[in-house]
């Protein structure tokens, strides 16, 4: 029983160490200007989506569509950086969610289509990209009256709870 307990403790220590690294990167990112904040947090969003896709099964036919999904991440964060609300708010839930299924259908692989596109869109929406971009958009467009920060990037701390 001691072996499993030691293994569990080592796992937890590694887990906590990883989270402290993430907190540190996040803190450094939001203390810089708007561009640095958006780039770093966009990269974190990319890594979260990549991690999600490593955990769910994907078909070989989906790999071409995944290219377009990955390409949508920097485009989404570009809209955030520009603070273009109309494009930011519609890009993923409308344009990307219509484009990705269309690409899957054009490839011709319809076996397991609903499961594949549902898994991809759920991961894109709820596991990093959409939620993180919303958080970053609100954070960089807020004007913090009390702190006096120029970009309002530090307001991202209050949104992470």
C-alpha positions in Angstrom: 0.0 0.0 0.0 2.9 2.3 0.6 4.1 2.2 -3.0 0.7 3.4 -4.3 0.6 6.1 -1.6 4.1 7.4 -2.6 3.2 7.3 -6.2 0.0 9.3 -5.5 2.0 11.9 -3.5 4.6 12.3 -6.3 1.8 12.7 -8.8 0.2 15.4 -6.6 3.5 17.3 -6.1 4.1 17.3 -9.9 0.5 18.4 -10.4 0.9 21.4 -8.0 4.2 22.3 -9.4 2.7 22.5 -12.9 -0.1 24.7 -11.7 2.3 27.1 -10.0 4.2 27.3 -13.3 0.9 28.1 -15.1 0.1 30.8 -12.5 3.5 32.3 -12.9 3.3 32.5 -16.7 -0.2 33.9 -16.4 0.9 36.6 -13.9 3.8 37.6 -16.1 1.7 37.7 -19.2 -0.9 40.0 -17.8 1.6 42.4 -16.3 2.9 43.3 -19.7 1.1 45.3 -22.4 -2.0 44.2 -24.4 -0.1 42.5 -27.2 2.0 40.3 -24.9 -1.0 39.3 -22.9 -3.0 38.3 -25.9 -0.2 36.3 -27.5 0.7 34.4 -24.3 -2.9 33.6 -23.4 -3.6 32.7 -27.0 -0.7 30.3 -26.8 -2.1 28.9 -23.6 -5.4 28.4 -25.3 -3.7 26.6 -28.2 -2.0 24.3 -25.7 -5.3 23.6 -23.9 -6.9 22.7 -27.2 -4.0 20.5 -28.1 -4.1 18.7 -24.8 -7.9 18.1 -25.2 -7.3 16.6 -28.7 -4.7 14.3 -27.3 -7.2 12.9 -24.9 -10.1 12.3 -27.3 -10.1 9.8 -30.2 -9.8 11.4 -33.6 -10.1 9.7 -37.0 -7.4 9.9 -39.6 -9.8 11.7 -41.9 -10.2 14.5 -39.2 -6.5 15.5 -39.4 -7.1 17.9 -42.3 -10.0 19.5 -40.4 -7.9 19.8 -37.3 -5.5 22.0 -39.3 -8.3 24.5 -39.8 -9.3 24.3 -36.2 -5.8 25.1 -35.1 -5.6 27.9 -37.6 -8.7 29.5 -36.2 -7.1 30.0 -32.8 -4.6 32.8 -33.8 -7.3 34.3 -36.0 -9.7 34.4 -33.0 -7.0 36.0 -30.8 -6.3 38.5 -33.5 -9.9 39.7 -33.3 -9.5 39.9 -29.6 -6.3 42.0 -29.9 -8.0 44.3 -32.3 -10.9 44.5 -29.8 -13.3 44.0 -32.8 -16.3 42.8 -30.8 -18.5 41.9 -33.8 -16.0 39.6 -35.4 -14.7 38.2 -32.1 -18.1 37.2 -30.9 -19.2 35.6 -34.1 -16.0 34.0 -35.5 -16.0 30.7 -33.5 -19.7 30.0 -32.8 -20.8 30.9 -36.3 -18.1 30.9 -38.9 -15.8 28.2 -37.5 -18.7 26.0 -36.4 -20.1 26.1 -40.0 -16.8 25.8 -41.7 -15.4 22.7 -39.9 -18.4 20.4 -40.6 -18.4 21.6 -44.2 -14.8 20.6 -44.6 -15.5 17.2 -43.0 -18.3 16.6 -45.5 -16.2 17.7 -48.4 -13.5 15.2 -47.4 -16.2 12.5 -47.9 -15.7 10.6 -44.7 -19.3 10.5 -43.2 -18.9 7.4 -41.0 -18.9 8.7 -37.4 -19.4 12.3 -38.6 -21.7 13.5 -35.8 -19.4 12.1 -33.1 -16.3 13.5 -34.7 -17.7 17.0 -35.2 -19.5 17.1 -31.9 -16.3 16.2 -30.1 -14.3 18.7 -32.0 -16.7 21.6 -31.5 -17.3 20.8 -27.9 -13.6 20.9 -27.2 -13.2 24.0 -29.2 -16.0 25.8 -27.5 -15.7 24.7 -23.9 -12.1 23.6 -23.4 -10.0 26.6 -23.9 -10.3 28.5 -27.1 -13.7 30.2 -26.8 -13.8 30.6 -23.1 -10.2 31.8 -22.8 -10.7 34.3 -25.7 -13.8 35.7 -24.0 -11.9 36.1 -20.8 -9.0 37.8 -22.6 -11.4 40.1 -24.5 -13.1 41.3 -21.4 -9.8 41.7 -19.6 -8.1 43.8 -22.2 -11.0 46.0 -23.0 -11.8 46.8 -19.4 -10.5 50.1 -18.2 -9.5 49.7 -14.6 -10.2 53.0 -12.8 -8.8 52.0 -9.5 -5.5 50.4 -10.6 -4.7 52.9 -13.4 -3.3 50.2 -15.7 -3.4 51.4 -19.3 -4.7 48.3 -21.0 -6.7 46.8 -18.2 -4.8 43.5 -18.7 -4.6 43.1 -14.9 -8.3 42.7 -14.8 -7.7 39.2 -16.1 -6.8 38.2 -12.6 -10.3 39.0 -11.4 -11.8 36.9 -14.3 -9.9 33.8 -13.5 -12.0 32.9 -10.4 
